[in-house]
Amino acid sequence: MTTEIHSLESYKEEYRKSVTDPEAFWKKEAETFTWFKPFETVCDWNFDEPNIKWFGGGKTNITYNCLDRHIETRGDQTAILWEPNNPDDEVKKYTYKELLDEVCKASNMLKSLGIQKGDRVVFYMPMVPELAIGVLACARIGAVHSVVFAGFSAQALADRVDDAQAKMIICSDYNNRGKKSIPVKQVVDEAMDIGCNSVDTVIVHKNTGFEINWSDDTDQSWHENMAKQSSVCEAEPMDSEDLLFILYTSGSTGKPKGVVHTCGGYMVYTCYSFKNVFQYKKGDIYWCTADIGWITGHSYIVYGPLLAGATTIMFEGVPTFPDAGRFWDICQKHKVTQFYTAPTAIRALMAKGDEWPAKYDLSSIKVLGSVGEPINEEAWHWYDKHIGKGNAPIVDTWWQTETGGIMITPLPGITDTKPTYASYPMPGIQAILVDKDGYELTENNVEGLLCIKYPWPSMIRTTYGDHARCKQVYFSTFKGMYFTGDGARRDENGRIRVIGRVDDVINVSGHRMGTAEVENAINEHPNVVESAVVGYPHDIKGQGIYAYVITQDKTTNDDFRREILAVVTKEIGPIAKPDKIQFVSDLPKTRSGKIMRRILRKIASKDTGNLGDISTLLNPDAVQDVIDNALV
Ligand code: WTA
């Protein structure tokens, strides 16, 4: 069994061992899993190329470890507990045995429709059990899944499908979200029209039964195909470094990149981190509110919990339907013991008033988690007081799509907590702060750039189809280190607080967005000459999107604003819509023609007191003009 940390002494001891002899440390953890063929090496690595291999020579299958391995000990225990969008609809429960049967059927379905080991399958689905089943089915037969959050537009979906050269898309007919039914299959049809040439099959899961267009050439029914399948399918032996999944995420330049995770290391680390960060005990009911379209859903709704033999809740709906008590209602109804959500949700529910959580019995909750963005002090205290009632430690977990698992976090009941601090690195995680020249800052009470100086099992291996980009983005800023893109401070006791991105990535409601991506979308409007997008502090979303736009014909009215929003929705999706659009006649630029985002960020944040030296700009007058017309 994965090592469980239960005391401060054992955390310190584990950490020490993990740093003094990382290979021995991870060998021991990895050996707690079932391998079809034992691994021969623990870690071969080189951060320059980068080339990272964990558990070389080993063969395993993550679904064997998620499912088959548990059948004897907890076959009748609920693995997935599904809570529907509408609280009056029926809850669905899958025991480990039932989940294994469904995953095997889905595996056979994929095979019968021509999917083979190594093929890419894109998911564009709501939070229904079939999404988890489909993802696990891919992993079982060695197909590479790539889940695209179902709020992305047809264009964004097509871009991802094309980049992954996926052979298949699996979608639903409609999504239920609160009062709305969202026509998902229609988005897939549009994506197929504008791209997706590699796709030969679209499997449609009937979620609502509403009418949809059907193409006999490509479309297949999930239900009809599943009904034909046997519930036996051996798990494919996978090399440790075979691809498990691709997940697209935004960077500071260009299109989103496909972060690649592989089978062996991801398995070991997600299980190890899940067990220890949430202190999961048999009988606990764990709930992470994320969507499986993001890394948090991959690692801490599906893989981590199932590897650990936990009961994991999947929630189809939204926090405010039918009312702002929904999260707390679910906690009460299912006696949730660990609750994991994002600061943006906490802030939104905090704004609805203390009376909502007060109506529910939340006494089952033992651990609260936060993820995705820095949690501000006020939200931290509200969460602690009104949800945890002062009895449930908050684990403020810092990590990234690229890290695969939680990297820096308090351990509940073991290390102390301090509002806004993600605190201490997990065993095996050599997190350091460096200055802008890459020198490690070894003292406490410092601020610097967050880097990791030694590999860990679930780290990014490459960016799909473009290894040079992986090297350039993560391993070139500082030699011999993985650079996170985040700035952080370390307090007098060595606790780490992650402050936020230092690159052109913004974090809107816990969703990562590249400013360049949003600009490219805005620039698609024929009347836009140029645009610059920056983040600014937003009470609920953490950061809002502020766009400065130069127009061709000087139009500056709200109709035009709406047109821009429509273009962004079409190119990326509603999550990327700017909160504010300021029309400007010029953008401040350096002599070499680079937009001075630093200045634009300050203006958007109402922080114009000290703009620094602007006299060296190409067009210093532009600054005053932007300030005079700022929407703040
Ligand atoms: C930010 C989400 C502060 C950070 C798992 C990181 C955080 C980016 C925290 C990754 C936290 C995530 N405190 N900032 N606890 N967690 N972040 O890839 O800027 O969607 O680089 O992964 O979110 O976002 P991603």
Residues whose N, C-alpha, C, O or C-beta is under 5 A from the ligand:
A	BS01	WTA	S370 V371 G372 E373 P374 I375 D396 T397 W398 W399 Q400 T401 A422 T484 D486 V498 G500 R501 G510 R512
